[in-house]
């Protein structure tokens, strides 16, 4: 699976602490190996974020992505649960 990053994601990611960026890299590796791994708590979103999905990065941080053609995904945002779903 190939991962792409939307410009909003890149902007959000660059604002994250180095510790959070490192945690995202670990979760991304896990995601690319097994998108349904229980640690990711991968689930579909509804409302304004439909057709995106969410994976757990830390207890409060989430990364939102969507499937593209040809076994690819695009990560669109990374932020706290509260900021993403206000």
SVG drawing of the C-alpha trace seen along z (x, -y; Angstrom):
<svg xmlns="http://www.w3.org/2000/svg" viewBox="-23 -24 34 31">
<polyline fill="none" stroke="black" stroke-width="0.4" points="0.0,0.0 1.2,-3.5 0.6,-6.5 0.2,-10.1 -0.1,-13.2 -2.5,-16.1 -1.0,-19.6 -3.2,-20.1 -1.8,-16.9 1.7,-18.1 0.9,-21.4 -0.6,-19.7 2.2,-17.2 4.9,-19.9 3.2,-21.6 3.3,-18.4 5.9,-17.8 8.9,-15.5 7.5,-12.9 4.1,-12.9 5.8,-12.8 7.7,-9.7 4.6,-8.1 2.8,-8.7 5.7,-7.1 5.3,-4.0 1.6,-3.9 2.0,-4.5 4.3,-1.5 1.8,0.6 -1.0,-0.7 0.8,0.1 1.5,3.7 -2.0,4.2 -4.7,1.5 -7.0,3.4 -4.6,3.8 -6.5,3.3 -4.0,0.7 -5.1,-1.6 -8.8,-1.5 -9.5,-2.1 -13.0,-3.2 -15.2,-5.0 -16.2,-8.6 -19.6,-10.2 -20.9,-13.7 -18.5,-16.2 -15.6,-13.7 -17.3,-11.0 -15.7,-9.1 -12.6,-9.4 -11.5,-6.9 -9.6,-7.5 -6.7,-5.8 -5.5,-6.3 -2.0,-7.8 -2.0,-8.4 -4.8,-8.5 -6.0,-11.9 -4.4,-12.3 -6.0,-10.9 -4.9,-10.7 -7.6,-10.9 -7.3,-9.2 -9.2,-8.0 -8.7,-5.2 -7.6,-6.1 -7.4,-3.9 -4.7,-1.3 -4.2,-0.3 -3.3,-3.8 -4.4,-6.1 -4.2,-9.8 -3.8,-11.1 -5.7,-14.4 -5.3,-15.6 -3.7,-14.9 -4.9,-16.6 -6.5,-16.0 -9.9,-14.3 -11.6,-17.5 -10.1,-19.7 -11.0,-17.3 -14.6,-16.6 -15.7,-20.0"/>
</svg>
